[in-house]
Amino acid sequence: MRKANLIALILVYLFGVCVSWAQGPTTNLALGKPAQQSSTYSGDYSAAKGVDGRKDTMFHTNNDPNAWWQVDLQGNYALSYIMLYNRTDCCSERERTVQVLLSPNGINWQTIYAHNGTNFQQLRVEAGGRRARYVRVQLAEQNYFHLLEVEVYGTGSASSAYVSPGATPEIRPGRSEGKTLVEIWNTAGCGFTNSAVMNLPQPTHVERVALWYNWAAGETSLPYTLSAGGTVLRNGQFGRGTCDLYQAAWCEAVDTIDMRLAPGTYTFTTARPRVCQNGGSNGMGFIRVTGRSRFGEPGSYQGQQITQPSPPATPELTTGPTTNVALGKPAQQSSTYSADYSAAKGVDGRKDSFFHTGIENNPWWQVDLQGNYAISYIMLYNRTDCCSERARTVQVMLSQNGSNWQTIYAHNGTTFQQLRVEAGGRRARYVRVQLAEQNYLHLQEVEVYGVR
């Protein structure tokens, strides 16, 4: 018997004391806090019902595309986990594509969880100590959205200390202000690109990233991906920062990413190609990175208060199964643009050909693995010549029989060149990629890695 349990039994026996061994934070930070939702089905189902502490009421949206609900914790907290309580009377399957997102400012959102398409009654989502003021739950499809309650557990003072776009990075106790670690910037005229590179020679706590960007009229946010070695490490959004005094369209695109990163080369890829580059930058996008190294020079970060794990600088793409079980297998697609772009092009092992559907609602492509596999991950290779933005709403689905499908991934609307989708050992014979909108669907290759 564990020592702690033995002590508890002795206390009960001697003194009648009931000992509770708490697991993590026990205070629901969301209770009674301000809440919002994308729409309201009726007055009885307001957003406030999701934080009223009751399991016999619910919030309820209309049948919206990507319906959402969110709560303002009114302070910046290190979050431990979030509890979602689904309806028990009916319709719980509507939450099968629920996602959980966090934000320090209500503008820039980080997706920390995407559900796997199964029904649930209660769902615990680990937040791993990530700091946030806002918590959002959102569907990855069009549907009604309703939950009985959302509970958020974490620690921290109830202050409104968070970093908004363009603001000075938050300085925590015992830490000096971060310094500029990477800067590719000059005053010459600009051409356009959709990427910027961040080279880190040593372990670094990156706090703030700014690109020099040409903002379109009415544009206030810029989706991006942060990747290393072809693997996406973060999906985020830049906000609009400080602007040029004489050319108002040229402003910083800024985000406070608060990540600890290992040495290596990292690439920010933006959804729209209007990042400044020129001959003085050798064609590289303008970027300024603020943070701390971990080696004791001025502005260093000693590592005592890290709450997020450090992703590898050059992720190993061959960890686990190394055989592409989709190669040369039978493939189908919802339509074919022309004979040169057949479904078979997606599994021919070449990156200089691609499959291509017609323009249609929710076009799809799928492969029959001709056997039931425990799938580790799927690699999607996008076109490099043009039109890669058409895959921005791609979803990945699995099936054991070609009839009943489980969505395991829904992309966030950003442009990508390579995308690795973790399947977590789920068993399937069929793999499908499908858009969540009307458009052409085309990819150079789909690779599936798994074991029998």
C-alpha positions in Angstrom: 0.0 0.0 0.0 1.3 3.5 -0.8 2.5 5.4 2.2 0.1 8.3 1.6 -2.9 6.0 1.5 -1.7 4.3 4.7 -1.4 7.6 6.5 -4.9 8.6 5.4 -6.4 5.3 6.7 -4.7 5.8 10.1 -6.1 9.4 10.4 -9.6 8.1 9.6 -9.3 5.3 12.1 -7.8 7.5 15.0 -9.6 10.8 14.5 -12.4 10.3 12.0 -10.6 12.7 9.6 -11.5 12.3 5.9 -8.4 13.1 3.9 -8.8 14.4 0.3 -5.7 14.0 -1.9 -6.4 16.8 -4.5 -5.2 16.2 -8.1 -4.2 19.6 -9.5 -6.2 22.9 -9.2 -9.7 22.5 -7.7 -11.2 25.9 -8.4 -13.3 26.4 -11.5 -12.0 29.7 -12.9 -14.8 30.0 -15.5 -17.7 30.0 -13.0 -19.9 33.0 -13.5 -17.4 34.8 -15.8 -18.6 36.7 -18.9 -19.3 34.4 -21.9 -20.2 34.9 -25.6 -21.3 32.6 -28.4 -21.6 32.9 -32.2 -25.4 33.0 -32.0 -28.2 32.2 -29.6 -30.9 29.6 -30.4 -33.3 31.3 -28.0 -33.3 33.4 -24.8 -33.3 30.2 -22.6 -29.9 29.1 -24.1 -27.7 32.1 -23.6 -23.9 31.8 -23.4 -24.0 32.5 -19.6 -25.6 29.0 -19.2 -22.3 27.4 -19.9 -20.7 28.9 -16.7 -23.7 29.0 -14.3 -22.4 25.9 -12.4 -25.5 23.8 -13.3 -25.7 20.6 -15.3 -29.4 21.0 -16.0 -29.1 24.1 -18.3 -27.2 24.6 -21.5 -25.9 27.2 -24.0 -27.2 26.6 -27.5 -26.2 28.3 -30.8 -28.0 28.2 -34.1 -26.9 26.0 -37.0 -23.8 28.0 -37.8 -20.6 27.2 -39.8 -18.0 26.6 -37.1 -20.3 27.6 -34.2 -18.4 28.7 -31.1 -18.7 29.7 -27.4 -16.1 31.4 -25.3 -15.5 32.6 -21.7 -13.4 35.6 -20.5 -11.6 34.5 -17.3 -10.9 38.2 -16.6 -7.3 37.4 -15.8 -4.2 35.6 -17.2 -4.0 32.0 -15.8 -1.8 29.0 -16.2 -4.4 26.5 -17.2 -4.3 22.9 -16.1 -7.3 21.4 -17.8 -10.8 22.1 -19.2 -13.9 20.0 -18.6 -16.7 19.8 -21.2 -20.1 18.4 -20.2 -22.3 17.3 -23.0 -26.1 17.0 -23.2 -27.6 13.9 -21.8 -31.1 14.2 -23.1 -30.3 14.1 -26.8 -28.1 15.3 -29.7 -24.7 14.8 -28.0 -23.3 13.7 -31.4 -23.4 17.3 -32.6 -20.2 17.9 -30.5 -18.2 15.2 -32.3 -15.9 17.8 -34.0 -15.4 20.1 -31.0 -12.1 22.0 -30.7 -10.7 23.8 -27.7 -8.8 27.1 -28.3 -6.9 29.5 -26.0 -6.0 33.1 -26.3 -4.2 35.8 -24.2 -6.2 38.6 -25.8 -9.3 37.3 -27.6 -7.6 37.9 -31.0 -4.8 35.4 -31.5 -6.0 31.8 -30.9 -4.1 28.6 -30.3 -5.9 25.3 -30.9 -4.9 22.8 -28.2 -7.4 20.0 -28.9 -9.5 18.7 -31.7 -11.9 15.9 -30.9 -11.8 12.6 -32.9 -15.4 12.4 -34.1 -16.8 10.2 -31.4 -19.6 10.9 -29.0 -18.8 11.9 -25.4 -20.7 12.8 -22.2 -17.8 14.3 -20.3 -14.4 15.3 -21.8 -11.3 16.4 -20.0 -8.8 18.4 -22.2 -5.3 18.9 -20.8 -3.9 22.4 -21.2 -0.4 21.7 -19.9 0.0 25.0 -18.0 -0.5 27.2 -21.1 -1.3 30.7 -20.1 -4.6 32.3 -21.3 -7.3 34.7 -20.5 -9.9 33.4 -23.0 -11.1 29.9 -23.6 -13.1 29.0 -26.7 -14.9 25.8 -27.7 -15.8 25.6 -31.4 -17.1 23.1 -34.0 -15.1 22.1 -37.1 -18.3 21.8 -39.1 -21.7 23.4 -39.6 -24.1 22.4 -36.8 -25.9 23.5 -33.7 -23.6 23.7 -30.8 -24.6 23.2 -27.2 -23.0 22.0 -23.9 -24.3 21.9 -20.4 -21.2 23.4 -18.8 -17.6 24.3 -19.4 -15.2 24.3 -16.4 -11.7 25.7 -16.5 -9.1 24.8 -13.9 -5.8 26.6 -13.4 -3.7 28.8 -11.2 -2.6 32.4 -11.1 -3.8 35.7 -9.8 -6.9 37.2 -11.2 -5.1 40.0 -13.1 -5.6 41.2 -16.6 -1.9 40.9 -17.4 -1.7 39.6 -21.0 0.1 40.7 -24.1 -1.9 42.3 -26.9 -0.6 42.6 -30.5 2.1 45.3 -30.7 2.5 45.5 -26.9 5.7 45.1 -24.9 6.1 41.4 -23.9 5.0 40.5 -20.4 7.8 40.6 -17.9 7.4 38.0 -15.2 9.0 38.4 -11.7 12.7 37.7 -11.6 13.2 38.1 -15.4 14.9 40.9 -17.4 13.2 42.2 -20.5 13.8 40.2 -23.7 16.1 41.4 -26.3 16.1 41.3 -30.1 17.5 37.9 -31.1 16.8 37.7 -34.8 16.4 40.7 -37.2 16.2 40.8 -41.0 15.1 44.4 -41.7 16.1 47.3 -43.9 14.7 50.5 -45.4 14.8 49.6 -49.1 11.7 49.0 -51.2 9.7 45.8 -50.8 8.7 42.9 -52.9 6.4 40.2 -51.6 6.8 36.8 -50.1 4.7 34.5 -47.8 7.4 33.3 -45.5 10.1 34.5 -43.0 12.9 32.4 -41.5 14.0 32.4 -37.9 17.5 30.8 -37.2 18.1 30.0 -33.5 21.8 29.1 -32.7 20.9 28.0 -29.2 18.0 27.1 -26.9 15.7 30.1 -26.9 12.5 31.3 -25.2 10.8 33.2 -28.1 8.3 35.8 -26.8 7.3 38.1 -29.7 7.6 37.9 -33.5 7.0 40.7 -35.9 7.0 40.7 -39.7 6.8 43.7 -42.0 3.5 43.2 -43.9 1.4 45.1 -46.4 -2.1 45.0 -44.9 -5.2 45.1 -47.2 -8.1 47.5 -46.4 -10.1 46.1 -43.5 -7.6 43.3 -42.8 -6.9 42.9 -39.1 -5.4 39.5 -38.7 -3.1 37.2 -40.6 -3.1 33.4 -40.2 0.2 31.7 -40.2 2.0 28.4 -39.5 5.3 27.9 -37.7 7.1 24.9 -38.9 10.5 23.1 -38.7 11.7 20.3 -40.8 8.4 20.1 -42.7 6.4 19.6 -39.5 3.9 22.3 -38.3 4.5 23.2 -34.7 2.0 26.0 -34.3 -1.0 27.5 -36.1 -1.6 31.1 -35.1 -2.6 34.6 -36.2 -0.6 37.8 -36.4 -2.3 41.0 -35.3 -1.8 44.4 -36.7 1.0 46.4 -35.0 2.9 49.6 -35.5 2.5 51.2 -39.0 4.7 53.3 -41.2 4.1 57.0 -40.7 3.7 57.7 -44.4 2.5 54.4 -45.9 -0.3 53.3 -43.7 -0.7 49.9 -45.4 2.8 48.8 -44.2 2.6 47.7 -40.6 4.0 45.1 -38.3 2.3 41.7 -38.2 2.9 40.7 -34.6 2.2 37.7 -32.3 3.3 36.9 -28.8 4.0 33.2 -29.1 5.7 32.4 -25.8 7.5 29.2 -26.9 10.7 27.6 -25.8 12.5 26.3 -28.9 15.6 24.2 -29.5 18.4 25.3 -31.8 17.5 25.1 -35.5 15.7 26.8 -38.4 12.1 27.7 -38.1 9.8 29.1 -40.9 6.7 31.3 -40.5 4.4 30.8 -43.5 1.6 33.4 -43.9 -1.8 32.8 -45.5 -1.3 35.8 -47.8 1.9 36.6 -49.6 2.5 40.2 -48.7 5.5 40.0 -46.3 8.2 42.4 -47.3 11.4 41.1 -48.9 14.1 42.6 -51.1 17.7 42.3 -52.3 19.0 43.6 -49.1 17.4 40.7 -47.2 18.5 38.2 -49.9 14.8 37.6 -50.7 14.0 36.6 -47.2 10.9 38.0 -45.4 11.5 40.8 -42.9 11.3 39.4 -39.4 12.2 40.6 -35.9 12.2 38.2 -33.0 12.3 39.2 -29.3 13.0 36.8 -26.5 15.7 35.3 -24.3 18.5 32.8 -24.7 19.3 30.4 -22.0 23.0 31.1 -21.5 23.2 34.0 -19.1 24.0 37.0 -21.3 21.9 40.2 -20.9 18.3 39.4 -21.5 18.8 35.7 -20.9 16.1 33.3 -19.8 17.2 30.8 -17.2 14.3 28.4 -17.7 12.7 28.3 -14.2 9.2 29.2 -15.3 8.6 27.4 -18.6 5.1 26.1 -19.0 5.2 24.8 -22.5 7.3 21.9 -23.8 10.0 22.7 -26.3 9.4 21.2 -29.8 12.4 19.8 -31.6 14.2 22.2 -34.0 14.4 19.6 -36.8 11.6 17.1 -36.0 12.3 13.5 -36.9 9.7 12.6 -39.6 10.6 8.9 -39.6 9.9 8.2 -36.0 7.6 5.1 -35.9 6.6 3.3 -39.0 8.8 4.1 -42.1 6.7 2.4 -44.8 4.2 4.4 -46.8 1.3 1.9 -46.9 -0.7 4.1 -49.4 2.0 3.9 -52.2 0.4 2.5 -55.4 -2.9 1.5 -53.7 -6.3 2.1 -55.4 -7.5 5.7 -55.1 -10.7 7.5 -55.9 -11.8 11.1 -56.0 -15.2 12.9 -56.1 -14.5 14.2 -59.7 -11.6 14.5 -62.1 -10.5 17.8 -63.6 -8.9 16.0 -66.5 -7.3 12.7 -67.3 -3.9 14.0 -66.4 -5.0 14.6 -62.8 -6.4 11.2 -61.8 -6.8 10.0 -58.2 -3.8 7.6 -58.8 -1.5 10.6 -59.0 -1.9 11.1 -55.2 -0.2 7.7 -54.5 2.3 7.4 -57.3 5.3 8.3 -55.1 6.1 11.5 -57.1 6.0 15.1 -56.0 5.9 16.5 -59.5 2.4 15.3 -60.3 -0.9 15.8 -58.5 -4.6 14.7 -58.4 -7.1 17.4 -59.1 -10.9 17.4 -58.7 -13.4 19.7 -60.4 -14.8 22.7 -58.4 -17.6 21.3 -56.2 -18.9 21.3 -52.6 -16.7 19.3 -50.3 -14.5 17.6 -52.9 -12.7 14.6 -51.7 -10.0 12.1 -52.5 -9.4 8.7 -50.8 -7.2 5.6 -50.8 -8.0 2.0 -50.1 -5.0 0.5 -48.1 -6.4 -2.9 -48.9 -6.0 -4.0 -45.3 -6.7 -2.8 -41.8 -3.8 -0.8 -40.4 -2.9 0.9 -37.1 -2.1 4.3 -38.6 0.6 6.4 -37.0 0.5 9.5 -39.2 -0.5 10.9 -42.6 1.6 13.3 -44.7 0.0 15.7 -47.1 2.1 17.4 -49.8 0.5 20.5 -51.3 1.2 22.0 -54.8 4.2 24.2 -55.0 3.6 25.9 -58.4 0.4 27.7 -57.4 -3.0 27.6 -55.7 -1.9 25.9 -52.5 -4.4 28.1 -50.6 -7.2 25.9 -52.0 -6.3 23.2 -49.4 -6.8 25.6 -46.5 -9.9 23.8 -45.1 -8.7 20.2 -45.7 -9.9 17.5 -43.3 -8.5 14.0 -42.8 -10.9 11.2 -42.2 -10.6 7.4 -41.5 -12.9 4.5 -42.1 -12.7 0.7 -41.8 -15.4 0.0 -44.4 -15.6 3.1 -46.7 -19.0 4.0 -45.3 -18.6 5.2 -41.8 -16.1 8.0 -41.5 -14.3 9.5 -38.5 -12.8 13.0 -38.9 -9.4 13.1 -37.1 -8.2 16.5 -38.3 -9.6 19.7 -39.6 -7.1 22.4 -40.9 -7.4 25.9 -39.6 -7.6 27.9 -42.8 -3.9 28.7 -43.2 -1.7 27.8 -46.3 0.8 24.9 -45.9 3.3 23.1 -48.1 3.6 19.9 -46.1 1.3 18.8 -43.3 1.8 16.0 -40.9 -1.5 14.7 -39.3 -1.1 12.4 -36.3 -3.5 9.4 -36.3 -2.5 8.0 -32.9 -2.7 4.3 -33.9 -6.3 4.4 -35.0 -7.2 1.5 -37.2 -8.5 2.0 -40.7 -8.5 0.6 -44.2 -9.6 3.8 -46.0 -8.1 7.3 -45.7 -9.9 10.3 -47.1 -8.9 14.0 -47.5 -11.8 16.4 -48.1 -12.4 20.2 -48.2 -14.9 21.8 -45.8 -16.0 24.3 -48.6 -16.6 24.6 -52.3 -13.4 24.6 -54.3 -11.0 22.5 -56.3 -9.0 19.9 -54.3 -5.5 19.0 -55.4 -2.5 17.6 -53.6 0.8 16.3 -55.0 0.9 13.2 -52.7 -0.7 11.6 -49.7 1.5 9.3 -47.6 0.1 7.0 -44.9 2.4 5.4 -42.3 1.2 2.5 -40.1 1.5 -1.2 -39.3 -0.8 -4.2 -39.7 
